[in-house]
Amino acid sequence: MTADATARERNPFLEAVGRVTIAGAELDISLKSLLGAIALEPTLIMYANSQNTSKLIEFCKLALKVGHLAEEDIAEISACLGRAEKCRDRRNTIVHAIYAPDESGNGIEAMNPMGKKLGYRVSSISVEQMEDLADEVAVLRDDMFRAGWNARTGKMPGMRPIPPRAPEQTVNGVTPKR
């Protein structure tokens, strides 16, 4: 920044939208890694390179159906995929919204298209909700890594499974909410 340039005012709302956007991209990377850990089919992994979050979740579910994993591993990975779907939906509400001030003037509303000529679905959203979602994705990514590792690599000779996280253990600077 030059000496005569003024500092740009920080906008917590835009920073939170950006954090959710980055968390969504990181979720996609984690889904690809999970797929690589559980799928033994290279073609499926190759197709994952250009896919969106929904397809990545579908590919992981397919790998669970056709793979040879223990039931407890399938259950843990399925639970992670269910959480990923919920995070994806909440992320899409934030990232693909048109924002407007709440009628009361006390918050922000996210307007998402319902379909052509049907109008918009409006939901209130706060900076805190966006920050919570980004934190949830950080915790989910850790859980997906552990589940994928434990399903295959943790069972290999000389390797060990990753134990469950301690109740108050932080994940990437985030303390999971229970």
C-alpha positions as CSV (number, residue, x, y, z in Angstrom):
1,M,0.0,0.0,0.0
2,T,1.4,3.4,-0.9
3,A,1.8,6.1,1.8
4,D,-1.2,8.2,0.5
5,A,-3.5,5.3,-0.1
6,T,-6.2,4.8,2.5
7,A,-6.8,1.5,4.2
8,R,-9.9,-0.3,2.9
9,E,-12.6,-0.7,5.5
10,R,-13.1,-4.4,6.5
11,N,-16.5,-5.9,5.7
12,P,-17.2,-8.8,8.1
13,F,-20.1,-10.0,5.9
14,L,-18.0,-10.3,2.8
15,E,-15.2,-11.9,4.7
16,A,-17.6,-14.5,6.0
17,V,-19.0,-15.2,2.5
18,G,-15.4,-15.6,1.4
19,R,-14.6,-18.0,4.2
20,V,-17.6,-20.2,3.3
21,T,-16.6,-20.2,-0.3
22,I,-13.1,-21.3,0.6
23,A,-14.5,-23.9,3.0
24,G,-16.6,-25.3,0.1
25,A,-13.6,-25.6,-2.1
26,E,-11.7,-27.4,0.7
27,L,-14.7,-29.7,1.1
28,D,-14.4,-30.7,-2.5
29,I,-10.7,-31.5,-2.1
30,S,-11.5,-33.6,1.0
31,L,-14.2,-35.5,-0.9
32,K,-11.7,-36.3,-3.7
33,S,-9.2,-37.5,-1.1
34,L,-11.9,-39.6,0.6
35,L,-12.8,-41.1,-2.7
36,G,-9.2,-41.9,-3.4
37,A,-9.0,-43.6,0.0
38,I,-12.0,-45.8,-0.4
39,A,-12.3,-46.5,-4.2
40,L,-10.0,-49.0,-5.9
41,E,-11.3,-48.0,-9.3
42,P,-8.9,-45.6,-11.0
43,T,-11.5,-44.6,-13.6
44,L,-13.9,-43.4,-10.9
45,I,-11.1,-41.4,-9.3
46,M,-10.2,-39.9,-12.7
47,Y,-13.8,-38.7,-13.3
48,A,-13.8,-37.0,-9.9
49,N,-11.3,-34.4,-11.1
50,S,-13.8,-32.1,-12.7
51,Q,-16.9,-32.8,-10.7
52,N,-18.9,-30.6,-8.3
53,T,-19.7,-31.4,-4.7
54,S,-22.9,-33.3,-5.4
55,K,-21.2,-35.6,-7.9
56,L,-18.2,-36.2,-5.6
57,I,-20.6,-37.3,-2.8
58,E,-22.4,-39.6,-5.3
59,F,-19.1,-41.1,-6.3
60,C,-18.1,-41.7,-2.7
61,K,-21.5,-43.4,-2.1
62,L,-21.0,-45.6,-5.2
63,A,-17.5,-46.6,-3.9
64,L,-19.1,-47.6,-0.6
65,K,-21.6,-49.8,-2.4
66,V,-19.2,-51.6,-4.7
67,G,-16.2,-51.6,-2.4
68,H,-15.2,-54.1,0.2
69,L,-15.2,-52.1,3.5
70,A,-16.1,-53.1,7.0
71,E,-19.7,-52.2,8.0
72,E,-18.5,-49.8,10.7
73,D,-16.3,-48.0,8.2
74,I,-19.2,-47.7,5.8
75,A,-21.4,-46.3,8.6
76,E,-18.8,-43.7,9.6
77,I,-18.2,-42.6,6.0
78,S,-21.9,-42.5,5.2
79,A,-22.4,-40.3,8.2
80,C,-19.7,-37.9,7.0
81,L,-21.3,-37.9,3.5
82,G,-24.7,-37.0,5.0
83,R,-23.0,-34.1,6.9
84,A,-21.3,-33.1,3.6
85,E,-24.6,-32.9,1.8
86,K,-26.0,-30.6,4.5
87,C,-23.0,-28.4,4.4
88,R,-23.2,-28.3,0.6
89,D,-26.8,-27.1,0.7
90,R,-26.0,-24.4,3.3
91,R,-23.0,-23.3,1.4
92,N,-25.0,-23.0,-1.8
93,T,-27.6,-20.9,-0.1
94,I,-24.8,-18.5,0.9
95,V,-22.6,-18.5,-2.2
96,H,-25.3,-18.4,-4.8
97,A,-27.5,-15.9,-3.1
98,I,-28.5,-12.3,-4.0
99,Y,-28.3,-10.4,-0.7
100,A,-30.7,-7.7,0.5
101,P,-31.1,-6.0,3.8
102,D,-33.7,-7.6,6.1
103,E,-37.0,-5.7,6.2
104,S,-36.5,-4.9,9.8
105,G,-33.1,-3.5,9.0
106,N,-31.4,-5.8,11.5
107,G,-29.8,-8.4,9.3
108,I,-29.3,-9.7,5.8
109,E,-31.5,-11.9,3.7
110,A,-30.2,-14.4,1.2
111,M,-32.5,-14.7,-1.9
112,N,-32.0,-17.9,-3.9
113,P,-33.9,-18.6,-7.2
114,M,-36.5,-21.3,-6.8
115,G,-36.8,-21.9,-10.5
116,K,-37.5,-20.0,-13.7
117,K,-40.4,-17.5,-13.2
118,L,-41.1,-18.9,-9.7
119,G,-39.4,-16.2,-7.8
120,Y,-37.0,-16.4,-4.9
121,R,-36.7,-18.3,-1.7
122,V,-35.7,-15.9,1.0
123,S,-33.8,-16.9,4.2
124,S,-32.2,-14.7,6.9
125,I,-28.5,-15.3,7.3
126,S,-26.0,-13.8,9.7
127,V,-22.2,-13.5,9.7
128,E,-22.2,-15.9,12.7
129,Q,-24.1,-18.5,10.8
130,M,-21.6,-18.3,7.9
131,E,-18.6,-18.5,10.3
132,D,-20.3,-21.5,12.0
133,L,-20.7,-23.3,8.6
134,A,-17.0,-22.7,7.7
135,D,-16.0,-24.1,11.1
136,E,-18.3,-27.2,10.6
137,V,-16.6,-27.9,7.3
138,A,-13.2,-27.8,8.9
139,V,-14.3,-30.4,11.5
140,L,-16.0,-32.5,8.8
141,R,-12.9,-32.5,6.7
142,D,-10.9,-33.9,9.6
143,D,-13.6,-36.5,10.2
144,M,-13.6,-37.6,6.6
145,F,-9.8,-37.9,6.5
146,R,-9.9,-40.1,9.6
147,A,-12.7,-42.2,8.3
148,G,-11.0,-42.7,4.9
149,W,-7.7,-43.5,6.5
150,N,-9.2,-46.0,9.0
151,A,-11.2,-47.8,6.3
152,R,-8.1,-48.8,4.3
153,T,-4.7,-47.5,5.2
154,G,-5.2,-47.9,9.0
155,K,-5.7,-51.6,8.4
156,M,-2.5,-52.2,6.5
157,P,0.4,-54.0,8.1
158,G,2.5,-51.6,10.0
159,M,-0.1,-48.8,9.9
160,R,-2.4,-47.8,12.7
161,P,-5.9,-46.3,12.7
162,I,-6.4,-42.7,13.8
163,P,-8.3,-42.6,17.1
164,P,-11.4,-40.6,17.5
165,R,-10.9,-36.9,18.4
166,A,-10.9,-36.0,22.1
167,P,-14.1,-34.0,23.1
168,E,-12.3,-30.6,23.4
169,Q,-9.6,-31.2,20.8
170,T,-9.3,-28.4,18.2
171,V,-9.3,-29.0,14.5
172,N,-7.5,-26.5,12.4
173,G,-8.1,-23.9,15.1
174,V,-11.7,-24.9,15.6
175,T,-13.1,-26.5,18.7
176,P,-16.0,-28.7,17.5
177,K,-19.4,-28.0,18.9
178,R,-21.1,-31.0,20.5
